Amino acid sequence: MTRVLHLAPVDVDFETHRALGALGAGGLLGGEFDARTARMGRGGDWRGLPSAAWGLRRTNPADVVHAWGPRALTAAALAGVGRIVYSPMGAASPRAVNWLRAVSGHRDVHAVCPTVTIRRAMLGAGVEPARCHLIRPGVDFAKVKRRRDPALRAALGFAPGDEVLFAVGESTRAAGHALAAWALGLLHRLHPQTRLLLWGRGDHADAVERFAGQMLVGNAVRLAEQRLGRTVELEELFPAADTLLVTAGEIVPTLPVAVAMAAALPIVATVSSTIGELLEDRHTALLAPPHAPRLLAQRILEMRDRKDLQWSTADMARVEAYEFFAQSRFVNQHRQLYRQVAAGGPVEIPEIGPGAGLRFHGRG
């Protein structure tokens, strides 16, 4: 039996939270693995980095330690852990990538890259290709809700005739949801019933709402969790939306975008290297240049007016989500990774090619 310890901060983003749910104790790895999770930070198993390093060194609890984020990697390295799997958690800053390269010179570390963009950054910084593996995040398709829900829309404060734009994911600086609010301000003058829905999570959610207020459309923005007064899963909100917005201009976690693709709703997005891995203009979405609210608003209007484009892009986005982001593939690739790292030999994680769905659509 292979023992796997997941070492992660107490507070993690949506993508990491879902990954830990699938790979940790009670997850989907199966009986061949003994997986558990230890948290770093106030209220966790270890209060901070020094206590985590000491605890790991004292107990030697696993064959493989999967470190989530640079602080967890530092703790594992200081503890002298022999075999480490590392997930960057978030945007993988240049400083974090350089630290990974430095640690790799002294420890057996294999990095999991959720996007080609992050893998390219690691390789460019000097991380060995044999220690840098692409495993895209996995979508739990059973959680995705697609049927329109008038009761949910009403609970969020939307009228039956409102056009609801849902800016997908957590509201962080990198997510660029202020751009969505800016586009809302432009659209509101032509279509006063246009509304913007935010999940309500992320350290910029309140700032986006304030920014919308400065543009005189603050009453058209809804923060879902704050409005409903409870914890809301991302997938619960798609039945309240008409169009999905992805406005990131930087490297962001891609799981929220993959989940949005599975929801089979029209998507309007801005162009970036990360988003370009998932969405293609007029094929799975309509794309606008980054930092261009007027052009983003124009794309939203075009999507609103083109029913044929709504259907074709939403359908193909759903197909590609099922082809490339199946949770079963995500878990199977981690099983292979953990087995090979624990064995101490070469690690090879084959990339998954397109399946029958894309071949049927002429994309394979």
Residue, then its C-alpha position, 0 to 999 in steps of 0.5 A: m500500500t502506498r502512503v500519501l500525505h497531502l500537505a496544504p494550507v488551511d485556506v486554499d482556492f477552489e481548484t485545490h479544495r476540489a483536488l484534495g477532496a478527490l485525492g485525499a482521505g475518503g477520495l477516489l484513489g482506491g484501496e491501493f493508497d492510504a491517503r490523508t491530509a494535514r493542514m498548515g496554519r491557524g486551526g490546522d494540524w500544524r500552526g505554521l511552517p516550522s512546526a510542520a517541518w518538525g512534525l514531518r521529520r519526527t513522524n515520517p508519515a508517508d511514502v510520498v508527500h504531496a505539497w500544495g503551494p510553496r510553503a508546504l514545499t518548504a516544510a517538506a524540504l526542511a523536514g528532509v522528506g525523500r519523495i515529494v510531489y508539488s502542486p503550485m496552487g494558483a498562478a505559480s509566481p516566478r519566485a515560487v518557480n525559482w524556489l522549486r528549481a532550487v529545492s529540486g537540486h536537493r530533493d526528489v521533487h516532481a511538479v504537477c502542472p495544471t496548464v501548459t502555461i505553468r509547465r512552460a514557465m517551469l521549464g523556462a526557469g530550468v526545472e527538468p522536463a522529467r520532473c514536470h508533468l501536465i495533469r489538468p484539473g478534473v470536473d465532477f460532472a455530477k455536481v454541474k447543474r444546467r436547468r434554469d432555476p427561476a426560484l434561485r434567480a428570484a432569491l438572488g434578486f433578479a427579475p424574470g426579464d433580467e439578463v444575468l452575466f455570471a463572472v465565473g470563479e473567485s474574485t481575485r486580482a488575477a480573475g479581473h472581475a472589475l473588467a466584467a463590472w466595467a462592461l456591465g456599466l457600458l451595457h447597462r446604458l443600452h439594456p438596463q435589465t443587464r445584471l452581474l452575478l459574482w460567487g462572492r468568494g475571493d479577496h476582491a469581491d467587495a472591491v468589484e461591487r464598490f467599483a460597480g457602484q462608482m459606475l452607477v450600477g452597483n444595484a445591478v451586482r449580486l454577490a451570491e453567498q452574501r445575498l443567500g446567506r449561506t455557503v454556495e457551491l459554484e455549480e449551483l449558480f449556473p441555473a441563475a445565469d444567461t451568459l458566463l464571463v471569464t475575464a482573467g488577464e493573467i494565469v488563473p486556476t482553470l478548474p472554474v473555467a472547465v466547470a463553466m464549459a461543462a455547464a453548456l452556457p454561452i461563454v464570453a472571455t478575454v484572451s490570455s495564454t491560460i484561457g487560450e488553452l481552454l477556449e477558442d474564438r467562435h468555437t467554444a466562446l466569443l473572445a475579446p482582447p484583455h483590458a478592453p471593456r468596450l470590446l468585451a461589451q460588444r462581444i456580450l451583445e453579439m452573443r446575446d443576438r446570435k442564438d445559433l452561436q449561443w447553441s454551437t459554442a455552448d455545446m462544443a464547450r461541453v463536449e471539450a470539458y468532458e473530453f479533457f477534464a474528466q475527474s476519472r482521468f485526473v485521479n488515474q493520472h495521480r495514481q500513476l504519479y504516486r506509484q512511480v514516485a514512491a518506487g523511486g524510478p523514472v516518472e512518465i505521465p502520458e498526456i491524454g488525447p481527444g476521445a470519441g466526442l471530439r472525433f465525432h465533431g471533427r476535432g480529434 
